[in-house]
Amino acid sequence: MSDGHRCPVCFSDAATKIGQHASSENGINYSLYECENCRLGYCDPPVPAESSYYRDMEWYGERWEFQRVFAVTQLSNGSILEIGCGEGHFIRHANERRNHVVGVDFNDEVVDRCRRRGLDADVVCLDYDRMKDFSCFQKPFDMVVFFHLIEHIENIHEFLGCCRKALAENGFLVFSTPDRSRANVYFRRRETWDYPPHHLTWWGETAAREVLQRSGFELCHLENEPLYFRDIHRNVVSSTLELLPKTIQGNAWCFRAAYYLMFSRSALLYLSNIVSRTISGNTLLVIARLGPESVGPKA
């Protein structure tokens, strides 16, 4: 049982403590849990990073899932709201299919860069605290999208409720998030940015299905990013070499010989085939449509 907190997705108080993380940024000692019902990973307390951090550190660029969104939904000549639009990389893909986009971001510098790209988009800079309030947009959208954002949000159902209100009938909700079963996590090499106060939750398929059902959406499509050979290669090599005796690690010739003996391409390809059955690619893509009203927490 948990110590007085509940899963932010399914509201269950049955959880397994999986770790502790003392943040050097805000001084908070976070407890890390896994929900026994929906398998969401989450932290307590759910205190996010200051918005000023993301003005300097947030990464914007092309993502694997951008083209997959339109391959699945086939949306064209539609209206899209992108939350966290950054410099407009997804907007460019949307414009190629004659979709008009309203993009919102709290980073005024990247909003300015996005505006200068000449995209078919209305780009708005909102304060971080207003990023969850879309009442200023009167027209409902055919699609609401956000990429690698949900893991930063402390009140998930409130946020998805705002997304729901912004959607037209039969509109699409699309989001992506780091997959908690990806190679780096499997090999216990979780990235520093994947801890609180930056990421407050860690997602898999079960949790994604649960949050959609409870927030009034029906799942249309769920897809894992392909598992790339480089991800397995990097993790397998690093993890295995660390197990070598110190005498071999300290001798350049012995170390090099051990590397080539253990990590020939054929051996790694064989190992990749085995490992890929238990781990996922880096990103989980979720596409849903409006469904029944939210069912909320269980009594």
WOGITA-V129703 format. One record per backbone hydrogen bond with DSSP energy under -1.0 kcal/mol. NH is the residue of the N-H (numbers start at 1). CO is the residue of the C=O. If there is no record, write none. Layout:
BEGIN
NH_CO ; NH_CO
END
This chain:
BEGIN
2_13 ; 4_2 ; 7_12 ; 11_7 ; 16_34 ; 18_32 ; 19_32 ; 21_30 ; 23_28 ; 30_21 ; 31_44 ; 32_19 ; 33_42 ; 34_16 ; 35_40 ; 36_14 ; 39_35 ; 41_202 ; 42_33 ; 43_200 ; 44_31 ; 47_45 ; 49_197 ; 53_50 ; 57_53 ; 58_54 ; 66_63 ; 69_65 ; 71_67 ; 72_68 ; 73_69 ; 74_70 ; 77_97 ; 80_100 ; 81_143 ; 82_102 ; 83_145 ; 84_104 ; 85_104 ; 88_85 ; 92_88 ; 93_89 ; 94_90 ; 95_91 ; 96_92 ; 97_94 ; 98_95 ; 99_94 ; 100_78 ; 101_120 ; 102_80 ; 103_122 ; 104_82 ; 105_124 ; 111_107 ; 112_108 ; 113_109 ; 114_110 ; 115_111 ; 116_112 ; 117_114 ; 118_115 ; 121_119 ; 122_101 ; 124_103 ; 126_105 ; 130_127 ; 131_128 ; 133_130 ; 137_134 ; 141_166 ; 142_79 ; 143_79 ; 144_172 ; 145_81 ; 146_174 ; 148_176 ; 152_149 ; 153_150 ; 159_155 ; 160_156 ; 161_157 ; 162_158 ; 163_159 ; 164_160 ; 165_161 ; 166_162 ; 167_164 ; 168_141 ; 171_168 ; 172_142 ; 173_288 ; 174_144 ; 175_286 ; 176_146 ; 177_284 ; 179_282 ; 180_203 ; 182_179 ; 186_182 ; 187_183 ; 188_185 ; 189_184 ; 194_191 ; 195_192 ; 198_195 ; 199_195 ; 200_151 ; 201_151 ; 202_41 ; 208_204 ; 209_205 ; 210_206 ; 211_207 ; 212_208 ; 213_209 ; 214_210 ; 215_211 ; 217_212 ; 218_289 ; 220_287 ; 221_287 ; 223_285 ; 225_283 ; 232_228 ; 233_229 ; 234_230 ; 235_231 ; 236_232 ; 237_233 ; 238_234 ; 239_235 ; 240_236 ; 241_237 ; 242_238 ; 243_240 ; 244_241 ; 249_245 ; 250_246 ; 251_248 ; 255_251 ; 256_252 ; 257_253 ; 258_254 ; 259_255 ; 260_256 ; 261_257 ; 262_258 ; 263_259 ; 268_264 ; 269_265 ; 270_266 ; 271_267 ; 272_268 ; 273_269 ; 274_270 ; 275_271 ; 276_272 ; 277_274 ; 278_275 ; 279_275 ; 280_181 ; 284_177 ; 285_223 ; 286_175 ; 287_221 ; 288_173 ; 289_218 ; 290_171 ; 291_216 ; 296_214
END
